[in-house]
């Protein structure tokens, strides 16, 4: 006898009349509802480090939507949220990691009718309807945070391999800004998971403000680099010393100074993309007319700008690598500098163009998936296999 899994349909919009199986399927097809599948956990489940505390808003909403079934023994059940937010996840990838590979996961959503028993999550005077937008937007933020962290870490690893020790040459203050911003994004994502809002603590706001300032400075520097590349592009021969001076000014080690700037520009823009997601998702909860469609539109616009900056950085390195660098005064020192410069440009270009494998969080029909495992303290977010 074929076993069936429970699948709860949580509306994102107001529903008129009863939620029949036909109505629920139509809403899922038109992305007007979330699907929460209750499944048996197969084997040990690894937590991603984020837990929706049982007393928190998100866990309560899941419990409410599944009619209390979220209160089950730890390790026996798994809840799979299928969210209509795949487009945003795809938009986030180029802004953070520069690639799309590995996004699509195997999904049985196409066999939903034959395998799952659809249950309308609207009992109790429409309370579950109010939970729908909360579950969708918080789920979007948490899944986006997991994806962003994975992509950014993979890309930074590629940059560090290309330029050994580059982090040691970062300005101490700027390095602290990036480190603090990374820590605060993780904290805010966890707080958002519990409370469905940004924490009212000064550290996050200050850290994100410092990051925004650093990102703006790096983007202004990128624009200057692009102008330099344009000025040198028409020359048959490019004086390497003049090019480096135009890029970074006078320095004891101009190549390392440029490498530092590239690494910092990438990380600042990538972190800013994460903050954009967290801030915009959290802002939706102060809007009584919040909708997942609205937050997707806002995110798509802002993330597209950040993605274009990542593309410009990669294109800049391509242009610099292709320049016919030479030195007007030939010596062993100048020849070594030219080789070092060209090697550096080439390595950085390859690192920026490397498309890291992403977490498989989007289904074939462009929906986002988030797995949750009940634990003694709440619902643990389960990262998909990378």
N, C-alpha and C positions, 0 to 999 in steps of 0.2 A: 504494500500500500504506500503510495507516494505521500511523503510528509509535506506539510505546507507551513510556510513561515508567515507570521503576522506582519502586515505592512500598514502603518498608520498614515493616513492622508491628512495633513495639517494645512488648512487654507491660509493663503496670504491675502485674500480679499474677502469682503463680506459675502456670505452665502445666503441665497434666498431659497427656502424649501429644503427638502431632505437631500442628504448626500447619498444618492444611489451609486451603485458600482459604475454605471455609465457616466454620471456626473463627475465622480472622482477621477476616472480615467481621462475625461476631457480636461479637467483642471490640471492634471499632471502634464498632459500633452501641451497645454497652452501656458505652462509654467506659472500657474496661479496657485500652486500648492507645493508643499514639501512632502517628501516620502521618508518615513522613518521605518526601517525594517528591523524587526527583532529577530536575531539569529543566534544559533548556538555557536559559542566560541570554539574554534578548532585549534587545540594546542595552546601553548603559552602565549599570552598577549603582552607585548612590550609597550609600555607607556612612553609617550613623547615628552614627558616631564611636566605637562600641563594637566591640571585636574579641575573640573568644574565641581566645586564643593557642593555637597548635598543641600546645604542651606542657601546656596546662591541662586540668583535669578534664572540662569540658563538651565541648571539641573532641574530646578522646579518646573520650568516650562516643558522640558522633555518628559518629566514624570507626569505632568498634567496632560500633555498631548497623548501619552501612551497609557493614560488612565491608571497611573500608579505603577505600571509594570517596570518602571526604572528602578524600583526598590526590589532588586533580586540579588541572590547570593553572588558575591564577587567571583569572577572567573567562569561563570556558567553562561553568561549572555553577552551579546555584542549588539550595539545599536548602530546601524548604518544610516546616516543622514544623506539623502540625495537632494542637493540644493540646486535651484535654477541660477547658479552663479558662475558657470564655467567660463563664460566670455570674459569676466573680470580676471579670473585666474590666468587665462591666456594673455590678457593685456599686461598683467603684472610681470610675466616672465621676461619679455624683452627689456623691461625697465630695470630688472634686477640681474638677470643672468645672461641674457642675450641668446637664448635658444628655446626651442620648443620640444626637443626630443624627450620621450619618456612621459609625456603628459597623460596620455590615454591609458587607462587601466582596463583590464578585463571586467566587464560588468554584466550581470544577468538581468539588468533592468528591462531588456527587450523580451524576457520570458516572464515578466511580472504576472501576467494574467494566469499562466499555468502553474506558477510556483507559490504565489503569495495570496493570502486572504486579506483583502482590503478592508480596513476598519476606519470609519469616519471618526476623526478626533474632534468632534464638536459637541460632545456631551457637556452638560452643565451650563446651559444658557449661553453658548458661544464663547466660553472662556478660552477654549483652544484656538479660536480664531485670533484672539488678541496675542496669543503666544507665537503665532506663525511668523510675523515680521521679526520678533525678537530672536527666535531660533535661526531664522535665515540670515540676518545681518551679523549676529555674533558668530555663527558658523562660518560665514564668509570671511570675517576678520581673522579668525583662528586658522582656518585653512590657508588663507593668504599669508599669514605670518610664518607658518611652517614651510610653505613653498618658497617664500622670500629668503628665509634663513638658509635653506638648503642650497638654493641657486647662488646666493652671494658667497657662501663659504666655498663652494666649488670653484667659482671664478677667482676669488682671492687666492685660493691655493694655486691656481694656474699662474697668477701674476707673481706670487712669491717664488714659485719654481723658476719662472723666467728671469727674475731679478733677485738673486739670493741676498737676503739681509736688507731688503728695501725698507722694511718696517723700522729698522734701527735708525734710519735717517729721517723719519718723519719728525716734524716739529713737535716738541713735547706737548705744547698746549693743544695743537690740532689732534694729536694722537689721543689725548685725554678726552677731547670732544667726541671723537668717533667711538672710543671704548664706552664712555658713559651712555651715548645714544643707543649703542647695541644693548646694553644692560637694561635701559629703560623701556625699549620696545618690547623686550621679553616680559618685563614686569607688567606693562600696560596691557599686553595681550592676555596675560593671566587674570588681571583684574577685570578686564572686559568680559572674560569668560564667566566670571563669578557674578559681577554686578551689572553687566550690560551698560556700562558707562565708563568714561575715563576717570582715573583716580584724581581726587582733589588734593594732589600733593605738588608742592612747588618744584620738586626735583625733575619730574617728567617734563613739565612745561618749560623749565629753564634749559634742560638738556636738548629738547627739541628745538627751542629757539636758537641755541648755540649751533646746532646742526644745520638749521636753515641758513644761518649767516655763513657758516663754512661752505655749504653747498653753493650759495650765491657767489662767493669769492672764487670757488673752483670753476664755476660756469663762466664767470667773467674771464678767468685765466684761459679757459678753453677757447673762448671767442678770440682772445689775443693770439693764441697759438694758430688758430685757423687763418687769421689775417697774415701771420708770418709765413705760413705754408703757401698761401696764395701769392705773396710777394716774391717768393723764391721759385715758384712753380715754373715760370717761363724761362728760367736761366738754363743754358746748356751745361754750365758747370757751377756747382754750388760750393762755396767756401765753407767747409765744415765748422771752422771756428766762428765765422760770422753767423752761421745758422744757429749754433748753440747759444751764442750771446744774445741773439734776437729772441730766442725762446725763453731763456732763464736769466739773462743778464750775466754779470761777472760772478764767478763762483770758483772755489778751489777745485770742485769736481762737478762740472756742468752736466755730465751724463747722469750721474747719480741724482742731481737736483731735478732733472727732468723726469727720471724714473719715479722719484718720490711724488712729484706732482701728478703723474698719470695714475699711480696707485691710489693716491688720496682722492682724486677726482672720481674714480670709479666707485670707491667705497662710500663717499659722501652722497653721491647721487643714488646709489643702491639703497642706502639706509633711509634716505629721504622718501623713496618709493614706499618703504614699509610704513613710515610714519604717516604718509598720505592716506594709506588704507585704514590704519587704526583711527586716525582723527576723523575721517569722513564717515566711517561706520558708526563711531560713537556719537557723532553729531546728529545722526538720524534719530536718536532716541529723545532728543529735545524737540523734535518736530512731530506734532500729533498726526500729521498726514504722511508719515514716513512710508517709504516703499522701497523694495529691493531694486526696482527698475530705476528709480531716481538715483540711488547711491551708485549703481552701476554706471549710469551716464556721467556722473561727476568724476568717478574714478577713471573711467576710460579717457576722459579729456586730460586730466592731470597726469596720468601715467604715460599717455602718449608723448607729452612734452619731455618727460624724463627719459623715455625710451629713445627719443630722437637725439638727446644729448649723448647717450651711450653709443649710438650709431656714429655720431660725429667724432667721438673720441677714437673709435676704430678706424674710421676713414682718414683721420689725421695721421695716424701711425702708418697707414698704407701709403699715403702721399710722401711722408718723410722717408720711408724705407726705399721708395722708388727714385728719390732725388740723386742725381749724379754727383755725389759728394767728392770734393777734392780739397787740396790746400795750395794756396798760392806760393807759400814757402815750404818746400818739401824737406822733411827731416824724418829721422826715426821716430821722434816724439809725435810729429804731426800724423805720420802714417798710422801709428798705434792708436791715436785719438780717433782717426777716421774709421778704423776697423771697429773700435769699441762703440762708437756712435751708431754705425750701421747695424752692428750685432744687436745693440740695445733696442733700436727701432723695430727690428725684425722680430725679436723675442716678444716684445710687448704687443706687437700687432697680432702674433699668433695667439697669445694669451687672451687678448680681447675678443678674438674671433672664435675662440673655443666655445662651443655650445654644450654646457654641462648637462648631463642627464638630469632630468627633473623628477620630482616625486610624482608618481602616477595618481593624480588626484582628480582627473577629469574623465568622464565617461565618453563613450563613442558618440553619444548624442549631445555632447557639450554641456554636461551637468557636472557639478562638483560634488565630490564624495568626502564625507568626514566620518570616521569610525570612532565610536565611544564604547569603553568597556566599564561596566559598573565595578566599583571597588568599595572598600569599607568606608572611604571618606567622600565618595561622590562618583563622578564619571570621568575616567581617565581618557585623554585624547590619544588615539593609537595612530602612530605614523605609518603610512604605507611603506612597503619595502622599496628601497631606492635602487 
